Amino acid sequence: MCNKLVILQDMPSALDFYDQYWNKAPFVVRAAIPSDHMAALISGDELAGLAMEQAPQSRMVKVTEDRQDWTCRYGPFDERDFATTGDADWSLLVQNVEQFHPEVGSLLRYFDFAPRWLMDDIMVSFSSTGGSVGPHMDSYHVFIVQGTGRRRWKVGRHAIHDEVYRANDALQILAGDIQGDEIEMACGDVLYIPPRFGHEGTTIEDALTFSVGFLGPKHSELFSGYGQYLSEHDEHDQRYVGDSLSVHSAGSLISYKAHRCTTR
């Protein structure tokens, strides 16, 4: 499947979203979030203040002048860190901002068509001119909401299933260029990116970006969680006593019926 990036004037209905886009194709909605709502959200200075605290997970990514390499440092940061960043080519990213700045959580009202029970967090980034975290892909659904400033995005047209990462790169930056479409986003624009679609954002002018992520659990996490639930409720955590066994299960025997079930 090859999908050219769709540009919409309004957010899709729930029916259209699941039929045409969910897990299938990215789209952009122009001015989806009113400017007065965006102005009420966290500022760059407030985000930097959060990054200096212990609880929020934060990181700072800087791209080299030749734009061939990236470095990453993890918070918490202090004033000296921000004083030495320079004027270009760096990004500050803070996870779970809705937990520390309630106004940021109000963005969720615009994504009621997405399953709230899969909502992971809202990551907020401040990025200086030229800032980028490199071409990458995510294992979750993300709605990227542009705040102040402008960013240029390149978005792949199909999911990547044979990804190749740069050697010895802990940031999991994709090797090679993303084949797709480019689009410039301004305040209030929303970009939906399905899982495993390659993308890269580059800042045109100092910008705040809000990433609303919807993340599904792994199968191992589901089974592990269910096992933990059973262990905490004795009435459900009964020991197997072999009610269905018979003479055909004696010793080392496996009945024909059991054998047939295990080899189908």
N, C-alpha and C positions, 0 to 999 in steps of 0.2 A: 504494500500500500504506500502511495506517495501523496502527501497532502501539502498543498501550498498554504502558507499561513493565511488564515481567514481573519479579516478585520470587520468587527461588528460595531453597530451603533448603540446597542443595548445588550445587557447581560442576557444569555439565553434562558428560555424557560427550562424547568426541570426535565420535561419530556425531550426537548431538543438537546439538552446537555448530555443526557445519558445515551441518546440515540446517535448523536453525531460526533461527540467530542470525548467523553469519558474514556480514558485508555486508548483513544483513537487519534486525536489530532489537536494541536495547539490552536489557540485563537487569541486575538487582542480585542478589547473593548475600549473605545476611546471615551475619556471623561466618564468612566463608570462610577467613580466616587466623587461626590461634590467637593469643590475646592475648600469650602468652609469646614467640612469634616476633616479633610486632610490637614488643614491648618491647626486643628485642635489636637493633633497627635503629638507624639514625642518629638523634641527638637534634637539637633545634632549635639548640642552641649549637654542635654539631659542624657543622651545615649552614652556619651563619653563618661559622664558621671556614673552611670550604671556599670560601665566596663571597669571602673576603679573599685567596685565592690567585690566581695568574695563570692557571693551566691550566684550571680549570673555567669553563665559560660560565655566567654568572649574570646575573640582571636583577631589578630591584625595581619593582613596579607598584603605584601608589597610585590609589585612586578618590576623586574629590572628594566633599565633603559632600552635594551634591545628587544624587550618584550618576549624573551625566550625562556625566562625562568621566574619562579615565584618563591618567596620566603614567607614563613608563617611563624608568628609568636602568639602565645596564649596568655590570657589575663589571669588575675586582675592586673591592670596597668596603673601607672601613676602619672603625674603631670609631666615628668621628664620624658616619658615615652611619647606623649603627644607633642612635646616641644621639639622632638628630633625627627618627626615623621617626614617633614618637608611639605611642599605645596602640591605635590602630584603623585600619582601612581600607587596610592595605598588605599586600603579599605579596612574599616572596622566592622565586625559582625558580632551581634549579641543575640543569643538564643532566648526563647521563652519570655520575650519582653512583655507579653500580655499579663504575666504573673506579677510584674513589678510596676507596670504602668497601665492601670485599668483602661484608660481611654483607648489604648492600642487594641484591646480586645473588642471594642465596638465595631471594628472592621468586619467581624464575623457575620454581622447582620446582612451583608451584601452577598454572602455565599451560602444562604439557607438551602439552596438546591444541592449542595454537597453534603455528604453524610457527616454530621457533627461528631458522631462517635468515633470517626477515624481522624478527627482533628488532632494534630500533634503539637504544633506551636506556631507562634508568629516570630520569625527572626527579622530583626531590623539591622540594616547596614547603612553606615555613612561611608561614602566613597568620594575621594578627591578626583579631580580631573585626570583621566587616564587610568583610573583604578579598575582592576579586574581580578577575579580569582581564577581565571583561566577557563578554557573549554572543559566542560564536565557534564555529567548526567546524574540524576538522582533516582532513588528507588521509590519515590513517593510522588503524589500529585502536589503541584504547587501553583498557587495564584500569586503572581508577582505584581504588587501594587506600587506604582511610582509615586513617591512623595515629591519634595522639592527637588529642583534641578532636572537634568535630562540624562538619559542613558540610551545607548544603542545596543540592541540585542540581536544576536544571531541564533536562530532556532532551527534545529534539524527537522526534516520532514517525515521521519519515521523513527521508530524505536531502534535502539542499538542492542544487538544480542551477542556480538562478538567484539566487545570493546577491548581496546589496547591502550594501556596507560603508559605515560612517560616512565622510563626506568628510574628506580629508586626514588619515586615521588610519593611521599606520604599524603599529599593533597589529592591524589587520584585525578590528576589532570590528564585529559585524553591526549593521546599522541595523534598528531595530524589535525587537519582543519575540519570544521563541521560543515557538512554539505546541507545548505538550507537557505532560509530567507533572513534578511536583515530588516529591522524596524527600529525607529526612534520613538521613545516613550517620554511623555511629559506628565506633569502632576495630574493624578486621578486616573491615568490609564491603567488597565489591568491586562496581564498576560497570563494565560493558562498554559502550563506545560505538563503533559502526561509523564508517567514514569518512563525512564530510560530514553527519553528524547534529549539528545545533546543540545547544550545551549551555553552561551557566554554573553555576559553583559560588560560593556565598557562605558565608563563615565565620560560624558561630553562636558558637563559642568558639575561642580560639587553637588552631590545628590544624596537624598535619603530614599531607601527602598525597603518595602515591607513584603516579606515572603510568608504567605499563609500556607502551611504544609499540612497535608492529609496523608497519614502514614498507616498502612495496614500491618498487622502483626505477622511474624513468621509462623509457619506451622508448628515448629518446635516450641515457640513461645506459647501458642494456644494450648498444646498438650501439657506443657510444663505448668501453665497457669491452672489448667483443669486438675492436674495431679495435686497441686498445692491446695486447691479448693477442697478436693476429696479428703486430703490428709487432715484438714481442719474441721471436718464434719464426719464424726464417727458413724453416724447413721447411714451415710452414703458410702463409706469406705469399708465395705464388707470383704472378708477374706474369701477367696475362691475355695470351694469345698468339693468340687467335682461332681455335682448332681447329675450331669449327663453322661458320666463314664459308665462302662459296662465291662463284661468279661473280655471284650475285644480291646480293652485298654490296659489289660494286665501286663505286668513286666515291662518289656521293651516293645510291646506290640503297638501298632498304630492301626486303627480300624480302617476298612476300605473307605467308609464314608468320610472319615477325617482326612485320609490320604487324598481322596478326590477333591476335597475342599481346598487343600493346601497346594494343589498342583493345577488348579483351573486357571 
